[in-house]
Amino acid sequence: MELDVWQLQKEAVSEYAISKDPVIDEITETQAIRLGFGRRWLAHQCATGALTWKRAGVHRNSPKVYSLKKLKELKDGIDPLLKSLI
């Protein structure tokens, strides 16, 4: 049980950090592909509406930016500990 509480505290701290500074959660499309999220997988998730992206700048050739937390949730699923609380 202590491990579960520790993990929940860790999740809460990460959520708080992301809410205070959302830039730490951002990842570009190239970085996402390097981490193992495929280009086709990203395109499929965007096409189905499960994933959204935004431009890092105002120009057309600015990199697409995704949420790393959202990518991990889509790829691995929701954490079983958090799922048990819902």
Phi, psi and omega per residue, in radians:
M1 nan -0.638 -3.129
E2 -1.088 -0.645 3.127
L3 -1.141 -0.682 3.122
D4 -1.119 -0.731 3.121
V5 -1.130 -0.723 3.123
W6 -1.085 -0.747 -3.139
Q7 -1.162 -0.685 3.094
L8 -1.129 -0.680 3.094
Q9 -1.129 -0.692 3.119
K10 -1.101 -0.760 3.100
E11 -1.098 -0.724 -3.129
A12 -1.126 -0.705 3.129
V13 -1.151 -0.732 3.136
S14 -1.158 -0.680 3.090
E15 -1.100 -0.707 3.129
Y16 -1.146 -0.738 3.134
A17 -1.102 -0.706 3.128
I18 -1.178 -0.667 -3.139
S19 -1.216 -0.568 3.120
K20 -1.323 -0.680 -3.096
D21 -2.414 1.517 -3.047
P22 -1.141 -0.249 -3.121
V23 -1.148 -0.506 -3.119
I24 -1.214 -0.268 3.130
D25 -1.648 -0.115 -3.054
E26 -1.441 2.513 3.121
I27 -2.518 2.389 -3.133
T28 -1.380 2.920 -3.126
E29 -1.095 -0.708 3.132
T30 -1.111 -0.740 3.105
Q31 -1.134 -0.664 3.119
A32 -1.104 -0.725 3.133
I33 -1.159 -0.679 3.104
R34 -1.146 -0.531 3.136
L35 -1.396 -0.104 3.058
G36 1.973 -0.006 3.041
F37 -1.502 2.088 -3.066
G38 -1.263 2.720 3.132
R39 -1.113 -0.737 3.118
R40 -1.176 -0.661 3.131
W41 -1.106 -0.763 3.103
L42 -1.070 -0.778 -3.141
A43 -1.110 -0.692 3.133
H44 -1.145 -0.756 -3.138
Q45 -1.135 -0.642 3.087
C46 -1.196 -0.689 -3.124
A47 -1.158 -0.623 3.134
T48 -1.416 -0.198 3.114
G49 1.577 0.110 -3.140
A50 -1.382 -0.349 -3.065
L51 -2.343 2.429 3.070
T52 -2.170 2.718 3.109
W53 -2.331 2.890 3.048
K54 -2.438 2.817 3.112
R55 -1.422 2.500 3.113
A56 -1.289 -0.399 3.124
G57 -2.375 -2.898 -3.099
V58 -1.663 -0.223 -3.077
H59 -1.521 2.779 -3.087
R60 -1.124 -0.546 -3.099
N61 -1.645 0.210 3.050
S62 -1.198 2.559 -3.091
P63 -1.190 2.602 3.049
K64 -1.340 2.412 -3.101
V65 -2.068 2.282 3.121
Y66 -2.035 2.875 3.032
S67 -1.546 2.127 -3.127
L68 -1.121 -0.662 3.122
K69 -1.088 -0.753 3.133
K70 -1.150 -0.698 3.096
L71 -1.063 -0.787 -3.134
K72 -1.142 -0.670 3.114
E73 -1.128 -0.708 3.138
L74 -1.209 -0.661 -3.082
K75 -1.338 -0.831 -3.031
D76 -1.719 -0.302 -3.049
G77 1.576 3.002 3.131
I78 -1.245 2.515 3.115
D79 -0.988 2.280 -3.092
P80 -1.015 -0.573 3.131
L81 -1.167 -0.779 3.107
L82 -1.205 -0.585 3.120
K83 -1.130 -0.608 3.138
S84 -1.203 -0.425 3.138
L85 -1.410 -0.391 -3.088
I86 -1.372 nan nan
